[in-house]
Amino acid sequence: MTTTRIRQSPFVPILLIGGGTALGVLLGLFGPGLARGLTSLIERTPFPVHGLVERLGEIDQAWSLPVLGGAGLLGGIFLAVVALGEAPELEVARDHLEHRQEDRELWVERAETAVAFRDRNDLVLLASDGGLRARLDISDLPRTKIRGALTGDGWPLRDDDPYDADFQPWADGRPGFTPEEQALLRERREKRKDKAARRTADEALAAAGLVVRERDDRLQVRRVRGRRAASDVNPEGVRGTDR
């Protein structure tokens, strides 16, 4: 069975290394002169000259160019290594796909996927009932190659979320959610900047029949159709609050 492997473009680390080196060289060429000019300007004011600016202005260009250029090169190499380590990798086949990122690997069967679409930097896969099967980070992968691989292997790729109209903004304590669901949503909002924690929270919410996304720095949520909330059975179990 043929698979399409999609990785980060090799030009990304090249650009990071080249950009870091170029920035270091530019600082080495023009930094001391700019620092001396800034020092002269500040000395005419009552404000003190920052020690770093003063030291930079004292460096001779014969030293500043190799030192700052080398520092830029090392900085670019460091960023390139970090980018390579954090970049996701996607393999697409007709009957499944695999997603790898850092120390996590995920296998998704085509038979378990009814809808696939891109939501900003993620590839979202939904089950037949609209529940979340997986949300995969594709931020550093070429989008056209992903689309070509999925459509070529017959995956149900769409341009948008078919359940878009079902999402509603969530606020802590909003009626319609059990205390357990409120706690899961609260944790998801608090951990939104931690990629691993956010992924774990999404999986816990999916198990509870909820799907979330972020819009305008707010959490939006929808309930999977056909799954009733505990509040529908026992309204007293929901903690209400003012809207």
Secondary structure, DSSP 4 states (H G I P E B T S, - for coil): ---EEE---THHHHHHHHHHHHHHHHHHHHHHHHHHHHHHHHHTSSSPPPHHHHHHHHS-HHHHHHHHHHHHHHHHHHHHHHHHHH--EEEE-SSEEEEEETTEEEEEEGGG-SEEEEETTEEEEE-TTS-EEEEEE-TTS-HHHHHHHHHHTT--EESS-TTGGG-EE--TT-TTS-HHHHHHHHHHHHTTT-HHHHHHHHHHHHHTTEEEEEETTEEEEEEPTTPPPHHHH-GGGS-----
